[in-house]
Amino acid sequence: MSDANRAVITEFYQAFNRLDAEAMSACYTEDVVFSDPVFGVLKGRQAGDMWRMLTLRAKDFSLTFDSVRADERTGAAHWVAKYLFSQTGNTVVNDIQARFVFRDGKICEHHDQFDLWRWSRQALGAKGVLLGWTPLVQNAIRAQAQNGLKTFRAGR
């Protein structure tokens, strides 16, 4: 196990818990590739800007992480974010599995995986329960997230 790479993952999530997007971004290489079920694939500065946007907008936020493991090239962690989804006022508890690839002591790939239907049931309420599993609603969630990021980046 690589203690240095474990430390990078730990540093990333400690910074996230403080809502410190700059410290989070400092854990990434300049050409990082990030992916998750909502934002899709983000590259380079897009990934850091996503964290900047999310940390700036966070309400009633808390984070826990565990099961951090890493070797010389790859790593993984489990994390849970709890926050208020501002569009509906609903509380979301998002349970996420993260995978990482490292290069030169930093994260060059970060892939988060979670159940988008479970997220939509919490965030959207009845609409998420009834329709959150459908491609139509999931694609609308993705489009809204990507448009929000585009607007955020344009304002920077």
Secondary structure as GFF3:
##gff-version 3
##sequence-region A 1 156
A	DSSP	alpha_helix	3	17	.	.	.	ID=ss1
A	DSSP	alpha_helix	21	26	.	.	.	ID=ss2
A	DSSP	beta_strand	28	36	.	.	.	ID=ss3
A	DSSP	beta_strand	40	43	.	.	.	ID=ss4
A	DSSP	alpha_helix	45	57	.	.	.	ID=ss5
A	DSSP	beta_strand	62	70	.	.	.	ID=ss6
A	DSSP	beta_strand	74	85	.	.	.	ID=ss7
A	DSSP	beta_strand	90	103	.	.	.	ID=ss8
A	DSSP	beta_strand	106	113	.	.	.	ID=ss9
A	DSSP	alpha_helix	116	124	.	.	.	ID=ss10
A	DSSP	alpha_helix	126	131	.	.	.	ID=ss11
A	DSSP	alpha_helix	135	154	.	.	.	ID=ss12
###
